[in-house]
């Protein structure tokens, strides 16, 4: 199995050559690579032949497909969770479909993980079999009380079993980070389960949100993709200070990347 190679917790795209087709039509070229990956994963998942190894592999295939159309990717801070004993709650901003596809290639080989996702995603044509194979926690995004209960109960169960959780506290994907829309559900889960939080800051607008199909937007190689993991935080008290630290980490990284 192929893994990403991190040096001092860092990975950065080294591919410089891009095909003529990818330069002329990066979106078309990328989706021509993506669809076979998704259909293969879905077929395997439907036959119960899609485990953690296969998930990591298909996620890495997507990452390489992005690189092959000219998108440069930089990942930092992996050692913060690589060297962390036991499960954790990853909390990050949510910008595009890209992070859902690519994060497993980064995290899963180092720490068993799943997502908190919208219930509608596990009913998505073709991809639903893949989504269900992750054993994700599903939320409605319409009833905060029921969503909190689902995350706390399902999250604690998985964390006690040694599985980490990725959660995006924003109610929707957006390229503009709004701290007011960044709720404390991840902090509450980490506190309940007595596990640390690992902040994730990301910039993934190279994969745009589509006008008609939100998950399949324009691919823009002129925009670099960034993932940064922060130092683990053990929740103290009600977690207000730690929640603010996660927000500050995300804001500082987005400002750094926009320079």
Phi, psi and omega in degrees: 000140179271138177236158169291140179258117180256135176243114185056041178075014185238138170229138177215136181303132179246355180289125181251330184276129179234136182295161180299316179300317181294325179289322182283317185222074183299322180295310179301314182298318181293312183292334173294331176276324184291315187302316177298326178296315181293316182294322177295314179298318180296317180298316179294318180295321179298330180263014180059038180238034184227089181260197183298322180295313180295323178298313179299319182294314181292325176296319178293325176299321178294316179302314180293326177297322176295316179296323183291344174260011172105003180278127178268135183237133177234128181235127181229159173082014183299327181298338180298323178257337178301320183266008181272127180279131178085175182284169179209174174250117176273126180237123182215169173284161185234113187247325183202183176291337187305315185294328178295322179284324192263328183305322178301326179294332181276314189267313191304320179294342183253332183205121181303133191211158169214179185246161159262123185227162173293141182303326182299333182291331180278003175244006182293132179306140179069302186286346184299326181293322177293313181301315182294331181293340179283347189054055183283167170268127183255140179228158183273332187067009179242338181235093184305323182294314179293323179295318179298316179299316180297318181290316181294314182289309181291324181292315180298319179301314181288320180295321177296332178277359177095010182257127179283163184234135171256127181225136175250104186292346177290149182281344180207162178286138180204145179278347179253121182277122180244106181304330182292335180266006184258094188281177188260018185299323178292321177297317179298319179295313180299320179295316181297320184271354181058049176233161180281162173257138173244113180291144172235125169252136181217151175227106189229027183286004171295337174254099186286165174271127184288156180287319182255317174247104189301327183285346187236073180261188182292140175260122186239096182294348179287346180258126179278145179261134180233140168229131176227129177257139182257177179295142178299144179238126173267126189291129179246136178060228181276354175087005182300315181296319181291322176301316179294326178294321177297314179298315180298321179297314181297313180299316182297321180289318179298321177295320179297317183286337181276353182287000000 
